[in-house]
Amino acid sequence: MGYVSKLPWGLVILACLTLGLAPFSPPHLWEKLQMLSKGQLVRPIDWFDLVLHGTPWAILVLKAIVSFTRRQGG
């Protein structure tokens, strides 16, 4: 978690807005999450896309959690 906390907020947000949402109409991540909920995420390329476009968002959530817990003294 130390590595995540050292990442600059601007870089994480930029990654979410670019890689996390690309292509922009409709975002790949949204398509892949819909496929996952319908049980249609079966091809390896679909799983790769889910991981690739979801990683910036996962890092953003982790960074927010780490920052919040450190600020609370936990």
Backbone as CSV, one residue per row, in Angstrom:
resi,resn,N_x,N_y,N_z,CA_x,CA_y,CA_z,C_x,C_y,C_z
1,MET,0.809,-1.193,0.000,0.000,0.000,0.000,0.856,1.263,0.000
2,GLY,2.106,1.141,0.399,2.992,2.298,0.412,3.223,2.853,-0.976
3,TYR,3.293,1.951,-1.967,3.500,2.396,-3.343,2.291,3.165,-3.850
4,VAL,1.109,2.696,-3.538,-0.121,3.360,-3.980,-0.223,4.746,-3.363
5,SER,0.124,4.879,-2.113,0.018,6.178,-1.450,1.022,7.184,-1.993
6,LYS,2.122,6.714,-2.581,3.136,7.614,-3.133,2.802,8.105,-4.537
7,LEU,1.834,7.469,-5.195,1.439,7.912,-6.530,0.757,9.269,-6.444
8,PRO,1.104,10.190,-7.329,0.431,11.500,-7.302,-1.035,11.381,-7.721
9,TRP,-1.895,12.129,-7.041,-3.324,12.101,-7.347,-3.582,12.452,-8.807
10,GLY,-2.872,13.446,-9.318,-3.077,13.877,-10.701,-2.821,12.767,-11.698
11,LEU,-1.782,11.987,-11.463,-1.451,10.881,-12.359,-2.527,9.805,-12.313
12,VAL,-3.007,9.495,-11.134,-4.047,8.470,-10.984,-5.342,8.923,-11.661
13,ILE,-5.715,10.164,-11.452,-6.937,10.685,-12.077,-6.791,10.750,-13.587
14,LEU,-5.627,11.151,-14.078,-5.377,11.183,-15.520,-5.475,9.780,-16.120
15,ALA,-4.935,8.783,-15.436,-5.024,7.400,-15.912,-6.475,6.939,-15.960
16,CYS,-7.268,7.310,-14.968,-8.692,6.937,-14.958,-9.439,7.589,-16.108
17,LEU,-9.142,8.847,-16.377,-9.861,9.570,-17.419,-9.433,9.165,-18.826
18,THR,-8.225,8.661,-18.972,-7.754,8.260,-20.303,-7.896,6.753,-20.482
19,LEU,-7.039,5.991,-19.867,-7.054,4.531,-20.026,-8.310,3.913,-19.413
20,GLY,-8.759,4.466,-18.312,-9.926,3.913,-17.645,-11.229,4.100,-18.401
21,LEU,-11.300,5.106,-19.243,-12.531,5.366,-19.985,-12.413,5.110,-21.488
22,ALA,-11.207,4.896,-21.984,-11.000,4.714,-23.429,-11.595,3.397,-23.898
23,PRO,-12.083,3.275,-25.097,-12.565,4.364,-25.948,-13.774,5.016,-25.295
24,PHE,-13.995,6.255,-25.613,-14.909,7.070,-24.823,-16.385,6.869,-25.115
25,SER,-16.729,6.262,-26.215,-18.156,6.121,-26.539,-18.461,4.722,-27.041
26,PRO,-18.984,3.828,-26.294,-19.087,3.792,-24.829,-17.776,3.291,-24.229
27,PRO,-17.510,3.607,-22.978,-16.261,3.151,-22.348,-16.165,1.623,-22.309
28,HIS,-14.983,1.110,-22.624,-14.744,-0.331,-22.615,-15.057,-0.943,-21.254
29,LEU,-14.673,-0.236,-20.209,-14.881,-0.776,-18.862,-16.369,-1.004,-18.610
30,TRP,-17.208,-0.067,-19.011,-18.646,-0.221,-18.821,-19.161,-1.422,-19.600
31,GLU,-18.698,-1.567,-20.854,-19.103,-2.720,-21.674,-18.694,-4.031,-21.018
32,LYS,-17.463,-4.076,-20.516,-16.956,-5.312,-19.913,-17.677,-5.640,-18.613
33,LEU,-18.021,-4.625,-17.834,-18.772,-4.870,-16.605,-20.177,-5.386,-16.909
34,GLN,-20.785,-4.872,-17.966,-22.092,-5.382,-18.387,-21.971,-6.833,-18.845
35,MET,-20.915,-7.131,-19.615,-20.700,-8.505,-20.064,-20.486,-9.427,-18.873
36,LEU,-19.738,-8.972,-17.878,-19.476,-9.770,-16.687,-20.778,-10.058,-15.945
37,SER,-21.636,-9.048,-15.816,-22.889,-9.255,-15.091,-23.838,-10.190,-15.829
38,LYS,-23.711,-10.269,-17.150,-24.565,-11.153,-17.946,-23.944,-12.537,-18.164
39,GLY,-22.720,-12.724,-17.670,-22.041,-14.003,-17.852,-21.486,-14.197,-19.248
40,GLN,-21.259,-13.113,-19.972,-20.768,-13.185,-21.345,-19.276,-12.901,-21.464
41,LEU,-18.593,-12.739,-20.378,-17.169,-12.422,-20.403,-16.399,-13.741,-20.462
42,VAL,-16.233,-14.290,-21.657,-15.653,-15.626,-21.789,-14.330,-15.641,-22.549
43,ARG,-14.114,-14.691,-23.442,-12.873,-14.691,-24.222,-11.732,-14.075,-23.417
44,PRO,-10.524,-14.590,-23.585,-9.379,-14.021,-22.855,-9.169,-12.529,-23.132
45,ILE,-9.424,-12.077,-24.351,-9.246,-10.658,-24.662,-10.227,-9.793,-23.873
46,ASP,-11.408,-10.320,-23.607,-12.378,-9.573,-22.803,-11.909,-9.433,-21.364
47,TRP,-11.352,-10.504,-20.806,-10.800,-10.446,-19.448,-9.627,-9.481,-19.391
48,PHE,-8.771,-9.519,-20.416,-7.633,-8.601,-20.487,-8.130,-7.155,-20.514
49,ASP,-9.135,-6.875,-21.340,-9.701,-5.524,-21.408,-10.264,-5.088,-20.060
50,LEU,-10.958,-5.990,-19.375,-11.511,-5.657,-18.060,-10.399,-5.282,-17.085
51,VAL,-9.345,-6.051,-17.065,-8.219,-5.767,-16.159,-7.511,-4.482,-16.575
52,LEU,-7.261,-4.326,-17.875,-6.537,-3.155,-18.368,-7.275,-1.860,-18.066
53,HIS,-8.550,-1.812,-18.368,-9.310,-0.582,-18.182,-9.807,-0.411,-16.746
54,GLY,-9.818,-1.478,-15.969,-10.262,-1.395,-14.582,-9.159,-1.078,-13.588
55,THR,-7.913,-1.341,-13.958,-6.795,-1.124,-13.042,-6.674,0.326,-12.564
56,PRO,-6.766,1.336,-13.431,-6.676,2.706,-12.909,-7.755,3.028,-11.876
57,TRP,-8.962,2.514,-12.095,-10.051,2.758,-11.143,-9.797,2.036,-9.825
58,ALA,-9.251,0.829,-9.889,-8.924,0.087,-8.668,-7.839,0.824,-7.881
59,ILE,-6.844,1.353,-8.576,-5.782,2.115,-7.909,-6.355,3.380,-7.278
60,LEU,-7.279,4.040,-7.978,-7.906,5.242,-7.428,-8.658,4.923,-6.132
61,VAL,-9.404,3.839,-6.125,-10.151,3.446,-4.924,-9.182,3.089,-3.791
62,LEU,-8.143,2.325,-4.107,-7.153,1.973,-3.074,-6.469,3.204,-2.509
63,LYS,-6.086,4.133,-3.392,-5.426,5.356,-2.940,-6.352,6.174,-2.043
64,ALA,-7.617,6.249,-2.397,-8.581,6.985,-1.573,-8.740,6.323,-0.202
65,ILE,-8.824,4.998,-0.181,-8.952,4.274,1.088,-7.723,4.479,1.960
66,VAL,-6.544,4.348,1.356,-5.296,4.523,2.114,-5.200,5.954,2.657
67,SER,-5.512,6.931,1.819,-5.443,8.327,2.255,-6.444,8.605,3.375
68,PHE,-7.646,8.081,3.246,-8.673,8.309,4.249,-8.309,7.649,5.575
69,THR,-7.812,6.407,5.534,-7.471,5.732,6.793,-6.265,6.354,7.459
70,ARG,-5.318,6.848,6.682,-4.164,7.526,7.295,-4.567,8.850,7.916
71,ARG,-5.510,9.531,7.290,-5.977,10.806,7.805,-6.773,10.600,9.094
72,GLN,-7.446,9.452,9.212,-8.245,9.140,10.405,-7.378,8.592,11.531
73,GLY,-6.103,8.334,11.250,-5.207,7.840,12.281,-5.180,6.328,12.379
74,GLY,-5.729,5.626,11.386,-5.816,4.169,11.436,-4.728,3.548,10.763
